[in-house]
């Protein structure tokens, strides 16, 4: 399983994939914060490992569209509060900002904190998902 830490921004999202068993980085990708970029991110993550969780820094004014794209696609999304990464960011940072460092801190915080809030569909989207999701059916 991999954890994909995401540092979201208005124009781009930086993603770092971390192997959950070893804690090692297995890839990184920057995509546009557009529907096409979200599709690209999803394809990249699925090519790395069939089992993954997206850990997104919880700033919904910039990450909300990405969450709303991943959830209907059947992906698991956890929200990582920025305060969980403050110490790691300070110790890892050089003299400049690094979205890669931030995305890695998000992924590692998700590995360290198993009880993070998991994002979910709401309203009619949730009802539709329950009716159409057959991934756990033994006959599928």
N, C-alpha and C positions, 0 to 999 in steps of 0.2 A: 504494500500500500504506500502511496505517496501523499504528502500534504503539500498543497500548492498555496504558498503564502503570496498574498497580493497587496501591493501598495497602490491604492487607486488614486487617480488624479482626474481632473476635468478632461484632459485631452488624451492621456495614455494611462495604461495600467501596466505596472511592472510585476511579473510573476516569477517566483523561484520555486522549483519543485524539490522537495526534501524527502528522501527515503525514510519512512517512519521507523524502520528497524535499525538503521545505522546512523541516522541524523545527517547523512551526507547529501550535498546538493547533487541532483541528477540532471538539472537543466534550468535554463532561464529564458524568458521571453518577454518582450515588450510589445503590446498591441494597442491599437487605437481604441478609445472608449466609444466605439460605435458598434452597431449590430454586427458588421463584418468582422471587426476586431474581436468581439466576444465569441463569434463562431470560430475564428482562428485559434483563440485561446482554448476553447473547448476541444477542438481537434488535436491540438498539440498535447494537451493533458491526457486525452484518451490514448494517444499513441505511446505515451510514456508508461502507463499502467492502467489496467482496466478498473482497478479499485483506487479511488482517490477521494480526498476531501479538500474543498476549497476553503481556505482560511483568509477572510477578508478583513482588513482593518476597518473597524466600525465607524465609518463616517458616511452615513447613508446619503448625504447630499451629493456625494460623488460616486458612491459604490452601489446605490440602489438599482440603477439600470442593469448593472452586471448581475446582481442577485436575481433580479426579475428575468434575466436571460437564462441563468444556470438552473434555477429551480424547476421550471417546466421541462427542462431537458433531463430531469431525473438526477441531478447532481446534488451532493450533500454540501451545504454551505454553513460554516460557523463564523460568528462575528467575534472579532478579537478587539477588545477595548484598547485604545491607544495607551492607557496608563500601564498596561502589562508589559509594554515594550520600552518604556522610558529608560530604565537602567541599562538594558542591553544596547539600545541605540547610543547612549552616551559613551559606553565603553568601547563600542565597535567603530564609532565615527572618527574619521580623520578630520581635516580642516574644511571639508566640504560635505555637502549633502549627497547621500547615495541612496537612490531608490532600491538598489539591489540589497543593501544592508537592511533597509526598512522591510522589504518583502521577506528576507530571511528571518528577521526578528518576528514577523507576524507568524510565519510557519512554525518557528520554534516555540513561540508562546502557545500555539494551538496544540503542539505535542506535549508541552509541560502542563497545560491546564485542560483536563479531560471534561470539565463541566461547563464549557463555554456555551453561550446561547446559540442554538441552531436555528437558522432562518428557515421559514416555511411559507408555503403558499397560503393565501387567505381568500376567503369568499368563494366565488364560483370557480376560480382556478383550482382551489383545493378540492372542491367537490368533484370536478371533472377529472383531476389527477387520480383520485381514489377509485373512480369508476373505470378508468382506462389503464391503470397500472397493473400489468400482469407479470412483472419480472419475477415475482416470487411463486408463481403458479408452477406446480410440479410438471404439468403437461407442456409447458412452454420450453 
